[in-house]
Each structure stands twice: as C-alpha cells, then as structure tokens.
C-alpha cells in the first residue's frame, strides 16, 4: 500500500493519499487520529500511521 511514497510523508502527500482537503488532514492530525511527530511547526507523518488509520488499527508509534 502506498509503495510510491517515502516512509515519512508531508501534509500535501497525506491529502493526496486520503483524498481529503487541508482542513480535514490537519483535523486528523490534531485530534490524534493519525499519529505524528511535531518538530517546531512541522509535522512528521510516518506512512505506517496513515496505513494503520486506513486499516482501523491503533498506531504503532506509542
């Protein structure tokens, strides 16, 4: 799943992967639905978190 993406994705890539807009992408991140790491103002989004979200699994980043 998502073989064309690197192991860490950007907000724009997340939007493309899930076919959602920017507001929805940030909502999923802010409410913890998709696990991220925040460094300064930048979000680091592991691809596995997106896959776990789609499969209905809890994230492996804990």
N, CA, C and O atoms as a GROMACS GRO file, in nm:
protein
  248
    1UNK      N    1   0.084  -0.118   0.000
    1UNK     CA    2   0.000   0.000   0.000
    1UNK      C    3   0.089   0.124   0.000
    1UNK      O    4   0.179   0.135   0.082
    2UNK      N    5   0.064   0.214  -0.089
    2UNK     CA    6   0.138   0.341  -0.099
    2UNK      C    7   0.287   0.320  -0.124
    2UNK      O    8   0.370   0.387  -0.063
    3UNK      N    9   0.320   0.228  -0.213
    3UNK     CA   10   0.460   0.199  -0.243
    3UNK      C   11   0.534   0.319  -0.301
    3UNK      O   12   0.656   0.328  -0.288
    4UNK      N   13   0.462   0.411  -0.364
    4UNK     CA   14   0.525   0.526  -0.428
    4UNK      C   15   0.561   0.637  -0.331
    4UNK      O   16   0.619   0.738  -0.372
    5UNK      N   17   0.530   0.621  -0.204
    5UNK     CA   18   0.557   0.723  -0.104
    5UNK      C   19   0.674   0.680  -0.016
    5UNK      O   20   0.694   0.561   0.009
    6UNK      N   21   0.749   0.779   0.031
    6UNK     CA   22   0.858   0.751   0.125
    6UNK      C   23   0.799   0.711   0.260
    6UNK      O   24   0.678   0.717   0.279
    7UNK      N   25   0.885   0.669   0.353
    7UNK     CA   26   0.839   0.625   0.485
    7UNK      C   27   0.780   0.738   0.568
    7UNK      O   28   0.703   0.713   0.661
    8UNK      N   29   0.816   0.861   0.537
    8UNK     CA   30   0.764   0.980   0.605
    8UNK      C   31   0.701   1.068   0.498
    8UNK      O   32   0.763   1.096   0.396
    9UNK      N   33   0.578   1.112   0.523
    9UNK     CA   34   0.507   1.191   0.422
    9UNK      C   35   0.476   1.331   0.474
    9UNK      O   36   0.480   1.357   0.594
   10UNK      N   37   0.446   1.421   0.381
   10UNK     CA   38   0.411   1.559   0.413
   10UNK      C   39   0.260   1.573   0.423
   10UNK      O   40   0.185   1.480   0.391
   11UNK      N   41   0.216   1.687   0.467
   11UNK     CA   42   0.073   1.716   0.473
   11UNK      C   43   0.011   1.704   0.334
   11UNK      O   44  -0.095   1.644   0.318
   12UNK      N   45   0.079   1.760   0.233
   12UNK     CA   46   0.026   1.752   0.097
   12UNK      C   47   0.016   1.608   0.048
   12UNK      O   48  -0.081   1.573  -0.020
   13UNK      N   49   0.113   1.527   0.081
   13UNK     CA   50   0.106   1.385   0.043
   13UNK      C   51  -0.006   1.314   0.118
   13UNK      O   52  -0.076   1.231   0.060
   14UNK      N   53  -0.023   1.348   0.245
   14UNK     CA   54  -0.134   1.291   0.323
   14UNK      C   55  -0.267   1.325   0.258
   14UNK      O   56  -0.356   1.240   0.248
   15UNK      N   57  -0.281   1.449   0.215
   15UNK     CA   58  -0.404   1.492   0.150
   15UNK      C   59  -0.430   1.409   0.024
   15UNK      O   60  -0.544   1.369  -0.003
   16UNK      N   61  -0.326   1.383  -0.053
   16UNK     CA   62  -0.339   1.303  -0.175
   16UNK      C   63  -0.371   1.158  -0.143
   16UNK      O   64  -0.458   1.097  -0.206
   17UNK      N   65  -0.302   1.103  -0.044
   17UNK     CA   66  -0.321   0.963  -0.006
   17UNK      C   67  -0.466   0.937   0.037
   17UNK      O   68  -0.525   0.836   0.000
   18UNK      N   69  -0.521   1.029   0.116
   18UNK     CA   70  -0.655   1.011   0.170
   18UNK      C   71  -0.764   1.079   0.088
   18UNK      O   72  -0.883   1.061   0.113
   19UNK      N   73  -0.721   1.157  -0.010
   19UNK     CA   74  -0.814   1.235  -0.094
   19UNK      C   75  -0.904   1.324  -0.010
   19UNK      O   76  -1.026   1.324  -0.023
   20UNK      N   77  -0.838   1.399   0.078
   20UNK     CA   78  -0.908   1.495   0.164
   20UNK      C   79  -0.843   1.632   0.147
   20UNK      O   80  -0.735   1.644   0.091
   21UNK      N   81  -0.911   1.732   0.195
   21UNK     CA   82  -0.859   1.868   0.190
   21UNK      C   83  -0.764   1.896   0.305
   21UNK      O   84  -0.744   1.813   0.393
   22UNK      N   85  -0.707   2.016   0.302
   22UNK     CA   86  -0.610   2.056   0.403
   22UNK      C   87  -0.672   2.062   0.542
   22UNK      O   88  -0.611   2.017   0.639
   23UNK      N   89  -0.792   2.117   0.553
   23UNK     CA   90  -0.856   2.127   0.684
   23UNK      C   91  -0.879   1.989   0.746
   23UNK      O   92  -0.854   1.970   0.865
   24UNK      N   93  -0.926   1.894   0.667
   24UNK     CA   94  -0.951   1.759   0.718
   24UNK      C   95  -0.820   1.690   0.755
   24UNK      O   96  -0.814   1.620   0.856
   25UNK      N   97  -0.716   1.709   0.676
   25UNK     CA   98  -0.585   1.649   0.706
   25UNK      C   99  -0.534   1.701   0.841
   25UNK      O  100  -0.489   1.622   0.924
   26UNK      N  101  -0.541   1.832   0.863
   26UNK     CA  102  -0.495   1.887   0.990
   26UNK      C  103  -0.585   1.843   1.105
   26UNK      O  104  -0.536   1.823   1.216
   27UNK      N  105  -0.713   1.828   1.081
   27UNK     CA  106  -0.805   1.779   1.186
   27UNK      C  107  -0.766   1.638   1.230
   27UNK      O  108  -0.763   1.609   1.349
   28UNK      N  109  -0.737   1.550   1.133
   28UNK     CA  110  -0.697   1.412   1.166
   28UNK      C  111  -0.568   1.410   1.248
   28UNK      O  112  -0.551   1.324   1.334
   29UNK      N  113  -0.480   1.503   1.221
   29UNK     CA  114  -0.354   1.510   1.295
   29UNK      C  115  -0.376   1.569   1.434
   29UNK      O  116  -0.328   1.516   1.533
   30UNK      N  117  -0.450   1.680   1.440
   30UNK     CA  118  -0.470   1.749   1.568
   30UNK      C  119  -0.545   1.664   1.670
   30UNK      O  120  -0.515   1.669   1.789
   31UNK      N  121  -0.643   1.586   1.624
   31UNK     CA  122  -0.720   1.507   1.721
   31UNK      C  123  -0.657   1.370   1.748
   31UNK      O  124  -0.713   1.290   1.823
   32UNK      N  125  -0.539   1.344   1.688
   32UNK     CA  126  -0.466   1.222   1.718
   32UNK      C  127  -0.511   1.100   1.641
   32UNK      O  128  -0.464   0.989   1.668
   33UNK      N  129  -0.600   1.118   1.546
   33UNK     CA  130  -0.646   1.005   1.466
   33UNK      C  131  -0.532   0.946   1.385
   33UNK      O  132  -0.520   0.824   1.373
   34UNK      N  133  -0.448   1.032   1.331
   34UNK     CA  134  -0.326   0.990   1.262
   34UNK      C  135  -0.209   1.038   1.347
   34UNK      O  136  -0.192   1.158   1.369
   35UNK      N  137  -0.128   0.944   1.393
   35UNK     CA  138  -0.016   0.976   1.481
   35UNK      C  139   0.095   1.047   1.404
   35UNK      O  140   0.132   1.006   1.294
   36UNK      N  141   0.147   1.152   1.464
   36UNK     CA  142   0.255   1.228   1.403
   36UNK      C  143   0.358   1.264   1.509
   36UNK      O  144   0.338   1.241   1.629
   37UNK      N  145   0.466   1.319   1.462
   37UNK     CA  146   0.567   1.378   1.550
   37UNK      C  147   0.578   1.523   1.507
   37UNK      O  148   0.595   1.552   1.389
   38UNK      N  149   0.568   1.614   1.602
   38UNK     CA  150   0.576   1.756   1.569
   38UNK      C  151   0.713   1.808   1.610
   38UNK      O  152   0.754   1.796   1.726
   39UNK      N  153   0.782   1.866   1.515
   39UNK     CA  154   0.913   1.926   1.539
   39UNK      C  155   0.900   2.072   1.501
   39UNK      O  156   0.891   2.106   1.383
   40UNK      N  157   0.900   2.159   1.601
   40UNK     CA  158   0.876   2.301   1.574
   40UNK      C  159   0.736   2.316   1.520
   40UNK      O  160   0.638   2.278   1.585
   41UNK      N  161   0.726   2.372   1.402
   41UNK     CA  162   0.596   2.390   1.338
   41UNK      C  163   0.568   2.284   1.233
   41UNK      O  164   0.464   2.286   1.168
   42UNK      N  165   0.660   2.191   1.215
   42UNK     CA  166   0.650   2.090   1.109
   42UNK      C  167   0.601   1.957   1.166
   42UNK      O  168   0.645   1.913   1.272
   43UNK      N  169   0.510   1.893   1.092
   43UNK     CA  170   0.462   1.761   1.130
   43UNK      C  171   0.538   1.655   1.052
   43UNK      O  172   0.555   1.667   0.930
   44UNK      N  173   0.584   1.553   1.122
   44UNK     CA  174   0.645   1.436   1.061
   44UNK      C  175   0.537   1.327   1.065
   44UNK      O  176   0.492   1.287   1.173
   45UNK      N  177   0.497   1.280   0.949
   45UNK     CA  178   0.388   1.184   0.941
   45UNK      C  179   0.442   1.051   0.888
   45UNK      O  180   0.469   1.039   0.768
   46UNK      N  181   0.459   0.952   0.974
   46UNK     CA  182   0.504   0.821   0.927
   46UNK      C  183   0.397   0.757   0.838
   46UNK      O  184   0.278   0.759   0.871
   47UNK      N  185   0.438   0.701   0.728
   47UNK     CA  186   0.345   0.636   0.636
   47UNK      C  187   0.268   0.525   0.707
   47UNK      O  188   0.151   0.502   0.676
   48UNK      N  189   0.332   0.456   0.799
   48UNK     CA  190   0.265   0.346   0.871
   48UNK      C  191   0.145   0.398   0.951
   48UNK      O  192   0.048   0.325   0.970
   49UNK      N  193   0.151   0.523   0.998
   49UNK     CA  194   0.037   0.581   1.070
   49UNK      C  195  -0.083   0.598   0.978
   49UNK      O  196  -0.197   0.577   1.020
   50UNK      N  197  -0.058   0.635   0.854
   50UNK     CA  198  -0.166   0.650   0.757
   50UNK      C  199  -0.226   0.514   0.724
   50UNK      O  200  -0.348   0.499   0.717
   51UNK      N  201  -0.140   0.415   0.705
   51UNK     CA  202  -0.187   0.280   0.674
   51UNK      C  203  -0.267   0.223   0.792
   51UNK      O  204  -0.373   0.163   0.772
   52UNK      N  205  -0.217   0.242   0.913
   52UNK     CA  206  -0.289   0.196   1.032
   52UNK      C  207  -0.426   0.261   1.042
   52UNK      O  208  -0.524   0.195   1.075
   53UNK      N  209  -0.434   0.390   1.012
   53UNK     CA  210  -0.561   0.462   1.014
   53UNK      C  211  -0.659   0.399   0.915
   53UNK      O  212  -0.775   0.376   0.948
   54UNK      N  213  -0.612   0.372   0.794
   54UNK     CA  214  -0.700   0.315   0.692
   54UNK      C  215  -0.744   0.173   0.726
   54UNK      O  216  -0.855   0.133   0.690
   55UNK      N  217  -0.660   0.099   0.794
   55UNK     CA  218  -0.693  -0.039   0.831
   55UNK      C  219  -0.769  -0.047   0.963
   55UNK      O  220  -0.810  -0.156   1.004
   56UNK      N  221  -0.786   0.067   1.029
   56UNK     CA  222  -0.860   0.070   1.154
   56UNK      C  223  -0.781   0.019   1.272
   56UNK      O  224  -0.838  -0.022   1.373
   57UNK      N  225  -0.649   0.021   1.259
   57UNK     CA  226  -0.562  -0.026   1.368
   57UNK      C  227  -0.515   0.091   1.451
   57UNK      O  228  -0.511   0.204   1.404
   58UNK      N  229  -0.478   0.063   1.576
   58UNK     CA  230  -0.415   0.167   1.656
   58UNK      C  231  -0.273   0.183   1.606
   58UNK      O  232  -0.214   0.089   1.554
   59UNK      N  233  -0.219   0.300   1.620
   59UNK     CA  234  -0.087   0.330   1.566
   59UNK      C  235   0.023   0.255   1.639
   59UNK      O  236   0.011   0.224   1.757
   60UNK      N  237   0.129   0.225   1.566
   60UNK     CA  238   0.244   0.156   1.624
   60UNK      C  239   0.345   0.253   1.684
   60UNK      O  240   0.455   0.212   1.720
   61UNK      N  241   0.309   0.381   1.694
   61UNK     CA  242   0.401   0.483   1.745
   61UNK      C  243   0.373   0.517   1.890
   61UNK      O  244   0.352   0.634   1.920
   62UNK      N  245   0.372   0.425   1.977
   62UNK     CA  246   0.344   0.462   2.115
   62UNK      C  247   0.443   0.406   2.208
   62UNK      O  248   0.433   0.428   2.329
   0.00000   0.00000   0.00000
